[in-house]
């Protein structure tokens, strides 16, 4: 009985180790470079559009669902709130790319003038009629989480 328990425990530990190590596999740098070729400039336009309070620049690559959800009035209100908390966008650093079904999720750490910590920027892309469009956008930081 004790041999079976020890053997079973070893199998569980081995499976857990394999699963944890699988998460450490480096992403394909060629794929990452291909994604960054469109994601970096689009993300830069979004963040710079926030600084300039320029909806056209901010939403220029949004898909129709994003444009409907984040229309110009919502952008003006949300942008004012975000900038009042974390200030203006300064720079971004690429972190990683993930693929989930038809979506490509690109993660950045960004710097803003009034947020001493990194602001996590997550941009979700999907191909729409041969063109990469933004289907989701999230900004997260300690100050943004404050009520």
WOZI-V209003 format. One record per pair of residues at least 6 apart in sequence whose ideal C-beta (glycine too) atoms are under 6 Angstrom apart, sorted by sequence separation. I is the first residue (numbers start at 0). GAP is how many residues later the second one is. D is the distance in Angstrom with one decimal. If there is no record, write none. Layout:
BEGIN
((I:GAP:D) (I:GAP:D))
END
This chain:
BEGIN
((97:7:4.4) (111:7:5.4) (124:7:4.9) (48:8:3.5) (58:8:5.8) (48:9:3.1) (96:9:5.5) (108:9:4.0) (109:9:4.5) (125:9:4.8) (95:11:5.0) (109:11:4.9) (123:11:4.8) (44:12:5.3) (45:12:5.5) (94:12:4.1) (123:12:3.3) (94:13:5.9) (107:13:4.3) (93:14:5.8) (94:14:5.9) (122:14:5.6) (106:15:5.5) (91:16:4.4) (92:16:4.8) (121:16:4.4) (54:17:4.5) (105:17:5.0) (91:18:4.3) (120:18:5.6) (41:19:4.7) (104:19:5.2) (54:20:5.0) (90:20:5.0) (118:20:5.7) (119:20:4.5) (89:21:4.3) (102:21:5.3) (103:21:4.6) (118:22:4.2) (88:23:5.7) (102:23:5.2) (101:24:5.3) (116:24:5.7) (86:25:4.9) (87:25:4.9) (116:25:5.1) (85:26:4.2) (86:26:3.3) (114:26:5.1) (86:27:3.2) (85:28:5.3) (114:28:5.1) (49:29:5.4) (85:29:4.0) (50:37:4.9) (50:38:5.2) (49:39:5.9) (46:42:4.2) (85:57:5.4) (84:58:5.2) (84:59:6.0) (34:62:4.8) (31:65:5.1) (62:65:5.4) (38:67:4.4) (65:68:5.8) (34:69:5.8) (26:70:6.0) (62:70:3.9) (60:72:5.9) (61:72:4.9) (62:72:5.2) (60:73:5.1) (42:80:5.3) (37:94:4.9))
END
